[in-house]
């Protein structure tokens, strides 16, 4: 029976050797400067030529994807011998695969022989003799097939035998479901998980769904070059929606920041770090994304607000006219100033979190919600803490305001902030403060944000000589000192009260914050919206 040759095989006039050709897609013809690939197979045997041609045919889709990635990453022309090198690599890979298959078969035969020997020895000799015979058989196997045994022990697989990038991504995302809320590796928020999904999807869109074993630092470096040309928030901006990566690059968009790029690479690095915990399953032994994300020293450093910036914020018309469109528009700034708490921690406060411990009024920052269907989220376990209420907050009427809300049968300190949003109740407040800050001219992006109130609180205390281990449990940082983290009762308000009261705001700034009775606030509405059902 004759072997049917692939249609891409042909003979050149005057030669007995087989040649191979394939059409190049139109989107790659300008880059490759040709319309088709023509290669000699260096074979006169029809069967051998068909075998080589089949290998090239099977790899064509991957080759074209690789060329598209290279085209995005560099403007340099393709080497003239590019396709010859590809052909030779494919031939060598085929030989390598055949060798591995032979070694694997030899290994299987050795294991079968060992199994048969065990069976025979079980009925013929005593235990000591059997063990000696097995050791001899094992030594014989090492002598006969050292490469086979090494291959079977090794965790690293050839690239073509490793999983697709999308398969690893799917498994990584699914692993979050197995994490416990109270564990050290708690599951990410819905917002964070959505970001991880987009970061993984973007890599596939840019580089193709390639085998994870084929990803090396050179390829990751090429991906970085593409990221430096892409805009931020591609899925949110209308003009980029529905467009391919090449189409977006052709628009010459404003590139995303290095911090944003670093975040995307960090996601992929974490995914490979997770895969390395099960090397045998994924067949890799290195994380190619290590070293590409920004170091902490290169990240934007947030700083406290200066006195001038604080004056600008508190001289805004909402404070001077004492008319506030939302209750959080009045309370969030003084709460952040006098507690050093994070925005998310303040926005999810319930009225039950205002407690009295040993006669001291405190805010209990915790992850226990009144509504069991909606869970509060804290950054770390250290974020659970007791914060004595600063005398200035008492003077402004915080406790009187909380008492009023309790009479109204409210549950949350800020009822108008929806707990049903994917990003939690802090998103609306975050958007409000960004606009508020920009309107008064405090717009040093990334460096002056709501978190700057927290920096102000901490810096003020440290500048007064307050010990860091006294400040840490109040702001929810890792104490770092054994006496603070182990022997200090987390509910001991009396030891925390002097530290909180040591924080002082200048008189000119205090005068700009009116007591709650002098402020015109909207009536707090009871939030009756049911929690969103997770799909």
N, C-alpha and C positions, 0 to 999 in steps of 0.2 A: 504494500500500500504506500503510495507516494505521499510525501509531506507537503501540505499546502503552504505556500510562502505568503507572508504578510504583504499587503498591497504596496507597502512603501519600499520593498526590495526591488533592485534593478541592476542590470549589467551596464557598465560603460563600454562604448565601442572599443574594441581592441584589447580588452582585458577579460580574464576569467574570474576576477574577484567580484564579489557582490558588494553593492553600495546600498545606502539607505537614505531616504529623504522624507522630510515632513514639512508641511506648511506652517509658517509662523503667524500667529494671530495679528490682525491689523494694528492693534494698539501697541504692539511691540516691534513692528517693522522699522519704524524710524529709529528706535533705540538700538536695535541689532544691526541696522543698515543692510537688511536683506529680507527677502520675502519667504525664503524656505531654508531649511538646514539640509546640507548634503554631506554625507560622511562615508568614507570607506570602512567596510567591516573587516578588511584584511582576511577574508575567508573565501576559499574556493569551494568548500564543501557546502552544499545547499542546507543540510541539516544544521551545521554549526552557524551558518549565517542567519538562519531562521531563529535559532536560540538567542543570538545577540540582538537581532532586530526586535524580538519580543520583549527583551529587557528594556531597550530604548523606548519602545511604544508604551510600556507600562509606566515609565518614569516621566513621560512628556508633560502631563498635567502639573506635576510637582516642579519640573524645570521652568515652565512658563510662570507659575506662581512666584518662584524664586527670582526670575528676571523682573517681574513687576515690583517686587520688594526692593531689589537692587536699584531699579530705575527711580524709585521714590527717594532712596537714601543718598544717591550720589549723582552728580552731573558728568562724571568721567565716562568716556566711551567704553564699550565692551571690548575686552582683549580679542585680537583676531583669532586666537586659537582656543577661544572659550569652549566651543562645541566639541572640539577634538579632546580637550581635557575632560569634558563631561562624559564623552564616550569611553575614554580610557578608565575613568573612575567607575563607571557602571560595570565594565568588564571585570575590573579588580574586585569590586564589591560582590559580584556573582561568584567569583572564585572563593572569596572569603566566606560567603554563606554556605557554599558547598562543603568547605572544610569544616565549618562549625557543625553542619548536619552530620558529617561523618564522625566527628568527635562525639557528638551527642549520642549517635547510634552505638559507638564503641562503649560509651559510658553506660548506656542501657544494657548492653550485653554483659558488661562486667557486673552490674548490679544483679542481673538475672543469674549469672554464674554463682555469685555469692549467696543468693537466696537458695539456689539448688543445693549448694554445699551445706548450708545450715540445715536444710531438710534431711540431707543424708547423714550428717554428723549427729543429728538429734537421736537417730536410732542405732548408731554404730559405736560411738565412743562416749566416754564420760565428759563432764563439763570442762575440765582443765584441758583435755586434749582438743575439744571442740574450739575453745578460745584460742589455743595456740595455732590451730589450723586456720582459723579466721584471720588471725593477725598475719599469717603467712600469705593468705589470699589477698589481704589488703595491700601488703607490701608488693606483691606481684602486680596488683592493679596499678599501683603508683609507678612502678618501673615501666609497665607497658603503656600506660596512658596518663602521664603526668599532666599534659595539657588538658586532657579531658576532665580530670579531677579539679584542676584549677578553675576551669570554665564553669563547672557545676557549683563550685563554692562561691564564685564571684557574684556580686549583686548587680553589677553593671551589665546591661544588655546592649546589643548593637542598636543604633538609633531607630532603625526601621521596625524593631520589635517593641519599642516603648509606646506608651499611650499617646493619643492626640492631645494637644493642648486643651481643647474644649472638654475632653473627658476628664483630665485632671481638674480643670476648673469646676466642673459639675460635682465631682467628688468632694472637692474642698468646700464648696458652698454647702453641700449636704451635711458635712461634718459638724457644722454649727448647730444642727438640730439635736445632736447628742450631748451638747454642753449643758451643764446645769447652771441655773441663774446664780447660785451661791458659790460656784466653783471659781478657782483662780482664773481660768479661761472661760469667762462667761460668754454667752452668745452675743453677737453684735446687735446693735439696734437695727430696726428696719431700714433706716436711712443709710447706715454704714453698710449693711448687706447689699443694698441697691447700688451703692458706689462700687463695691467689690465686683458685682456682676458686670457693671459697665466697664470697669478697668480690664476685666478678663475679655469681654466682648470686643473692646477696642483693639487689643493686641491681635486677636484673630482677624479683625477687619483690615488691619494694616499689614500684618506679616503672613496671614494665611493660617489655616488650622494645621500646623506642622507637628511633627513628633517631638515630644519633650526632650528626648535624647539627642536631638539634632540642634538644640538651642545652646549656643555657646556665647561667650562674652562679646565676640565680634558681632554676632547677630543682634544681641541686646544693644550694643553700641549703635548699630544701624537703626534700631527701633527708636533710640533716644533722639537721633537726628531727625526722624520724622516727627516725633512729638514736639520738638522745638519749632516746627513749622505749622503745627495745628493750633486752632483756637481753643479757648476754654468753653465749656458748656455747649458742645456741639449739638447735643440732643435738645437743648432748650431754645437755642436761637433759631428763629424761623427760617432764615436764609440758608441755613446749613442742613435743615431737615430733609431727609430723602436723598441726599447727595452722597456719592461715593467719596472715598478718601482722596482719590486723584482729583475729583471735581472740586473738593474743598481746598486742596493745596493749590489748584490753579487760580483760586480767587485771591491768593496772597493775603490771607487773613492776619489780623493782629495775633501774634503767638501767645500761648498761655505762659504763665509765669513758671520759673524753675521750681518754686514751691509746689505748684500743681503737678508738674511733671514728676517731681520726687514722690508725691503721694501715690501716683499711678504705679510707679516702679516699686514702691514699698509694698503695695498690695500683692504684686506678682512675686516679690522676694519672699513675703510671708507664706504664700502658697507653696513655693518650692521648699521652703524650710519645713513646712508641714509634711510634704511628700518625702523628705529625707528621713523623717521619723519612721517611715516604712520603706526602706531602700529596696528590699526584696520585692515588694509589690510593684513599685514604680520603675525599678531598674536604672536608677540614676545615683550618682555619688557626689554631685556638686550642685551648688545653687548659682546659676550664671548671672542672677540679678544682684548678687552681693556687690556692694561698692559703688553702685550707680546712684542711689538716693543721696540727697544732701546730708552732710554731717550736721549735727546739732549746732555746731559753731557757725555754720553758714545759713542757718534758718533765721527768718526775721524775728528779732527780739522785741517782744511787747514791753512797754514801759509804763510807769505810772503817769497819770495826768499831771501836768505842771499846774501851779497856782493860777497862771493866766488862762489855761485851758479850762480849769474848773470854774473860774469867773465867767468865761464865755458860755459854758453850759448852763450855769444857774442864773445867768442874766437873760436867758431866752424868754420870749414873751409869755410862754406858758407859765413860767415862774413869776415874772413881774406882774402879770395880770391875775395870777393865781387861778387860771382857768385850765383845766386838764381834760382832754378828750377821753382818757381812760384812767382807771384807778392805778394801773401799773405805771402809767406815765408820770404819776406823782410819787409812788412809793419805791420803785425799783432803784432809783439813784441813791436816796438816803439809806436804804437797806444795804446796798452794795458797799457804800462808803463805811458804814459802821459795823458791818459783820465780816467783810472780806469774802463773802460767799460768791459762788459762781452763778451766772445768770440762770442756768437750768435748775439749779438748786432752789433759787428764790421763786421762780415761776411755778414750780410744782408744789409749793407749800400748801398744806391743808391747815385748817383752823386747829385741828387736834395737835399740830406740831408746836403750838405755843403753850408751854407748860411751866409749872413752878416746881423747882427742885431746891429743897432746903431753904425755902423762903426767897429764892432768887428766880426772877422771871427769865426764861430761856426760850430759844428756838431749837427744837429737836430736828436736826436734818437727818432724814432716814429714807428708806426705800419702801416703806409700808404705806400703801394708799388706802383711803376710805373705800374706794371702789375696787374690789378685788379683781375685776376684769381688766383694770388698767394699772399697770405696774410703773412705779416711779423708777427712774434710772439715775444712778450715781456713777461718777467717773471711776472710783476705786472703793475698796472696802474702808479705807481711811476716811472717805468722805462722810461716813456715818459719824455724827458728832453732835455735841451739845455746845451751843453758843449763847452765853449770857447776853441779854439785851442791853445795849449801850444806853446810858442815861439820856443821851440826846434823842434816841428813838422814842423813849418813854415821853420826853418833853414834847416831841412832835405829835404824840397821840397814837402811837402804834397799838398799844394795848387797848385803848378806848375804841379804836377802829375795829379791832378783832372782836371785842365784846359786842359791838353793834352788829357785825356780820353774824355772830352766833344768834342774836335775837331774831335776825331775819332768816334763820334756818339755812344759812349758806354752809357750804362744805369747804370750799377753797378760798385762799386769800385773794386770788384773782379769778373770779368766776368767769369773766369774759374771755379768758385764755382757754381755748379748746384743748381738752386732753385727747381728742379723737384724731389729731393730726399725726401724720407719719413722723414728723420731726419733734413731736411733743409740744407742750405748751410754750416753750421758749422761742419758737420760730417767729411768731408774730411780734413778740417783744424785741427780738434781735433785729428784725427788719425796721421796727420803729426807731430803735436807737441809732442804727446806721444813718437813717435819714435825718434824725434829730441832730446828730453830731455834725453831719455835713452842712446843715443849715446854719450852724453857728461858726463854721469855719474850722472846726477841729477835724481835719480830714487827712491826717498822715496815715494813709492806708496801711493796714496790718499792725502798725505799731501802737496806735491809739484806738482801742476798741473797748467794749463794755468791761472786758477783763482787766482793763487798766485801773478800774476802781479797786479790784482785788490786789493788784500790785501796789496801789497807793496805801492800802490798809497795812499790808505786810511790811513794806519799806518804812513806813512811818514808825512802826513798832521796833523794827530792827535798828533803825537810826537812833532810837532812844536807848539802845543797849539792852533791850529785852532779849533774853536767851532764845535762840531758834527753837529749842525743844519745848519752850513755853508757848510759842506761836503756832507750831506745827499742828497740834491737836485741835486748835480753834479753827484753822483754815482748811483742815482735812488733808494735810501733807503727811508723808511718812515721817514719823518722829526721828528715826535714826539713832536714838539713844535708848538703851535697854530700860533705864529707869522710867522713861516716859511711856514707852510702848507696852511694857509689861506690868509695871507696878502702879501706874496712875489710873485710878478709876475713871472710866470714860463718862460717868455721870456725876463726877465731882465738880459741881458748878462753882464752889467756893474758891477753888484754885485757879479757875479760868477767869473769874470776874475781874480781878485786878489787871489782868493782861488786856482784856477788852477795853476796860475803862482808861487804860493808858493811852489809847488812841485819841488824838485831839485834832479837831479841824479848826482852822483859823476863824476868828470872830467874823471877819468880813464875808466869809463863805456861809457860815451858819445863819447869818442874817438874811440870806437870800432864799432859805428854805422855810416856807410858812408852815405853822402847825396845821394839822389836818382840818381842824374846825374853821380855819381861815381860807382853806382851799375849796374851790368849786369843782366837785367830782361828779361824774355820772353815777346814777344809782346802780349799785351792783345788781346784775340780773342773775337769777338762779339758772344755772346751766342744766337744762333737762335733756340735752341730746344724749341718746344712748351710745354706748361705746361702739366703735366700728367693728364689724365682724371681720376677722382675718380670713382671707381666702387662700 
